Amino acid sequence: MRSDRGTALIEFAVILPMMVMLAIGAFEWGVSFRDQISVSQSVREAARVGGAVGDRSDADCAILEAGAGALSAIGGHQVKEMWIYKSNVDGDVGANRQIFRPAQPTDNPASLKCSGGWYPIEQTWAPTTRDNSGPIRDWLGVRVVLDHEWKTDFLWWSGTTQWQESTVVHLEPEIVS
């Protein structure tokens, strides 16, 4: 009877680290899966809005706000960049693009876009130059670059991992009243 308790204690000591690692892995996988779904939803929502606003002068702000709203579940501090770019049906990133990053406290307030929420890194595709009329309309792509922060810093779940997600849509035809 006494040796049975010792055996059970040894078995518990062998199984416990594996169970802890399994539990931490399940937690990290669940959080990363939630974050990946949020990033996918963000680029789809931003591209959907971008396809509808077309060549309006405030199109970039509408796209950025739609993308940021869908990312609110994971916190905006993880977003590294948001791209708005001219693409083709295959999703290729062209030379014409707008790249923004979330505003930092040290940024010059005069250069911030969209009510001070985004700082422009590259601006080579102004919204007013986008073609949303006629049979050959532009393809608009949206990309979100995010630094996923691992929560537990346990074993290989430590530091950050960079994720990118992109979606491409055809600009909607201009509504003429």
C-alpha positions in Angstrom: 0.0 0.0 0.0 2.8 2.4 0.8 4.6 1.6 -2.4 1.4 2.4 -4.4 1.4 6.0 -3.0 5.0 6.4 -4.1 4.3 5.1 -7.5 1.3 7.4 -7.9 3.5 10.4 -6.8 6.1 9.5 -9.4 3.5 9.1 -12.1 2.0 12.5 -11.2 5.5 14.1 -11.2 6.0 12.7 -14.7 2.6 13.7 -16.1 2.3 17.1 -14.5 4.8 19.0 -16.8 3.2 17.5 -19.9 -0.3 18.6 -18.7 1.0 22.1 -17.9 2.6 22.4 -21.3 -0.5 21.1 -23.0 -2.7 23.7 -21.1 -0.3 26.6 -21.9 -0.2 25.5 -25.6 -4.0 25.3 -25.8 -4.2 28.8 -24.3 -1.6 30.3 -26.7 -3.2 28.6 -29.7 -6.6 29.9 -28.7 -5.4 33.5 -28.3 -3.4 33.4 -31.5 -6.4 31.9 -33.4 -8.6 34.7 -32.1 -6.0 37.3 -33.2 -5.6 35.7 -36.7 -9.4 35.8 -37.1 -9.5 39.5 -36.1 -6.7 40.3 -38.6 -8.6 38.5 -41.4 -11.8 40.3 -40.5 -10.0 43.6 -40.4 -8.6 43.4 -43.9 -11.9 42.1 -45.3 -13.8 44.9 -43.7 -11.3 47.6 -44.7 -11.2 46.3 -48.3 -15.0 46.2 -48.5 -15.2 49.8 -47.3 -12.4 50.8 -49.8 -14.2 49.2 -52.7 -17.3 51.2 -51.8 -15.7 54.7 -51.2 -13.6 54.5 -54.4 -12.0 57.8 -55.3 -13.4 60.0 -52.5 -10.8 62.3 -51.0 -11.4 60.8 -47.5 -11.3 57.2 -48.8 -8.1 56.3 -46.9 -9.5 57.5 -43.6 -12.6 55.4 -44.1 -10.5 52.3 -45.0 -8.2 52.8 -42.0 -11.0 53.4 -39.5 -12.9 50.3 -40.8 -9.7 48.1 -40.4 -8.9 49.5 -37.0 -12.4 49.0 -35.8 -12.3 45.3 -36.6 -8.9 45.1 -34.8 -10.2 46.6 -31.6 -10.7 43.1 -30.1 -6.9 42.5 -29.9 -5.8 46.1 -29.2 -4.4 48.5 -31.7 -0.9 48.6 -30.1 0.0 45.4 -31.9 -0.7 46.8 -35.4 2.5 47.7 -37.1 1.3 48.9 -40.5 -1.8 49.1 -42.7 -1.3 49.3 -46.5 -3.8 50.5 -49.1 -2.4 49.6 -52.5 -3.2 49.3 -56.2 -3.4 45.7 -57.1 -4.5 43.3 -59.9 -6.8 40.4 -59.8 -3.9 38.2 -58.6 -3.4 40.3 -55.5 0.1 41.6 -56.4 1.3 44.7 -54.6 1.9 47.5 -57.1 4.2 50.5 -56.9 1.2 52.7 -56.1 0.4 52.4 -52.4 -0.4 54.2 -49.1 1.3 52.8 -46.0 0.3 54.0 -42.6 1.3 53.1 -39.0 -0.5 53.9 -35.8 0.4 57.4 -34.4 3.0 57.6 -31.8 3.2 60.4 -29.1 6.4 61.7 -30.7 4.8 62.2 -34.2 4.2 65.7 -35.5 0.5 66.3 -35.1 0.4 68.3 -38.4 1.4 65.2 -40.4 -1.1 62.8 -38.8 -4.1 61.6 -40.9 -7.6 60.6 -40.0 -8.2 62.6 -36.8 -4.7 62.0 -35.7 -4.8 58.2 -35.6 -2.4 57.3 -38.4 1.0 58.4 -39.5 1.7 58.2 -43.3 4.9 56.2 -44.2 4.5 56.1 -47.9 1.9 57.9 -50.1 2.1 57.2 -53.8 -1.6 56.4 -54.6 -3.8 59.3 -53.7 -7.5 58.4 -53.3 -8.5 60.9 -56.0 -6.4 59.1 -58.7 -8.2 55.7 -58.2 -10.4 54.7 -61.2 -13.8 53.5 -60.2 -15.6 54.3 -63.4 -16.1 52.5 -66.7 -15.5 48.8 -67.4 -11.8 48.8 -66.4 -11.8 49.8 -62.7 -8.9 49.6 -60.3 -8.3 46.8 -57.9 -7.7 47.9 -54.3 -5.7 45.8 -51.8 -5.5 46.2 -48.1 -2.8 44.6 -46.0 -2.4 44.6 -42.2 1.0 43.9 -40.7 0.7 42.9 -37.0 3.1 41.9 -34.3 1.4 39.1 -32.4 2.7 39.1 -28.8 2.8 35.7 -27.1 1.2 35.9 -23.7 3.0 33.3 -21.5 6.7 33.6 -22.7 6.9 29.9 -22.0 9.3 27.8 -24.1 8.9 28.6 -27.8 5.8 30.9 -27.1 7.9 34.0 -26.3 8.5 37.3 -27.9 6.5 38.4 -30.9 5.7 37.0 -34.3 4.8 39.1 -37.3 1.7 38.3 -39.2 0.4 39.7 -42.5 -3.0 39.4 -44.1 -4.1 40.9 -47.4 -7.4 41.2 -49.3 -8.1 42.6 -52.8 -11.4 44.0 -54.1 -12.5 45.6 -57.3 -13.6 49.2 -56.8 -17.3 49.6 -57.1 -18.6 51.7 -60.0 -19.2 55.3 -59.4 -22.9 56.1 -58.6 -24.1 58.8 -60.9 -27.4 60.5 -59.8 
